[in-house]
Amino acid sequence: MLDLQRLRALHAVSVHGTVGAAALALGYTPSAVSQQIAKLERETRTVLLEREGRRVRLTDEARQLVSAAQELLAIVERAETELEERRGRPAGRLTIAAFASAARGLMPGVLAELGRRHPGLDARLSEVDPHLSVDLVAKGAVDLAVAHDWDIAPLPAPPGLEQAVIGDDLCDLLVPEGHPFAGRTAVRREELGGERWICQPPGRVCHDWLLRTLRTAGHEPDIVHQADENPTLVALVAAGLGVALIPRLGRGTLPAGVVEVPLDPMPVRRLYALWRTGAARRPAIAETVRVLGEQWPEVAAHPPR
């Protein structure tokens, strides 16, 4: 009989692409994941993984096992949901994926509140890009995702997922002190042409939003610096190297030399909680969504400046 934990390890590798990333998601060591898959290969007398550089490729036989594993894990999830529902209180492990600024600005308070209210709930957080986190929920790799989209770039949610709006995160134009916009009460999007821009790399939601916004306003953005983390973007603005559009959530206190200027209309990104339809009755999901909604107004009303 095939061991469920070994199938879970193979499924995690198929979702995350590397043994190391799968181990991080499962809370194991890479060595433990490799051992589980090696045992599964011996049990099935089949080669399951082939190395391609630092990544691994699943063989055809492995993909068949992953498909079966996904069905089995869905059955286990339903059983766990029914048991938790009968108890009537959140319990067990709950894995949450959140994008970087939510992981920094929202989730610490949410996780602390969940721990205070429900000692039997083991909530665990991973920082993941929004588009990736939605896919991880759909594949059963995490239980719940905190993701976002922008007013002109909606976040696609695949079938089988449910979602709830957490709230709206406002976005400001950050400019160096002494910039012509620094003394303005508002700046229209049509005025943004000719600026030197600092933003996240291509493929990120914020990068795509900036391109679409400026091109819609008739400008081709001149992106001179790119960085993953908002504090780095802010530091580059403080050095006088360009301007940036940065959401308030998780931004941190603005340093000297950086001025916040509202845009007209103000850009908004909407935060969502997403989970699988099959887990919708699980008390841990319902309570986490409730706490996210409770915490957001306070976070949104008092962002660090």
NORRA-V375308 format. One line per field, one symbol per residue. ss: DSSP state (H for helix, E for strand, L for the rest). psi: psi as a letter, one per 20 degrees, with the letter a starting at -180 (. if undefined). A space follows every 50 residues. Layout:
ss: ???
psi: ???
This chain:
ss: LLLHHHHHHHHHHHHHLLHHHHHHHHLLLHHHHHHHHHHHHHHHLLLLEE EELLEEEELHHHHHHHHHHHHHHHHHHHHHHHHHHHHLLLLEEEEEEELH HHHHHLHHHHHHHHHHHLLLEEEEEEELLHHHHHHHHHLLLLLEEEEEEE LLELLLLLLLEEEEEEEEEEEEEEEELLLLLLLLLLEEHHHLLLLEEEEL LLLLHHHHHHHHHHHHLLLLLEEEEELLLHHHHHHHHHLLLLEEEEELLL LLLLLLLEEEELEELLLEEEEEEEEEHHHLLLHHHHHHHHHHHHHHHHHH HLLLL
psi: pqphhhhgggghhhgihqhghggghikrqhgggggghghhgghilpphpp pncirqpprhhghghgghhhgghhggggghggghhhhjqprapopppqrg hhhgighghghggghghnhipnpppppqqghhhghhghijhqhqqorrrr hjmqoporqiqqqqpgrppqpqppqqpiqhihjqiqpqhijiqiqoqprr rqiqghghggggghhhjjqoqnohqqqgpghggghhghjkiarqopqhpj hrpprqippppqqoqpqpqppqpqrqhijhiphhgghghghghhhghggh hlqq.
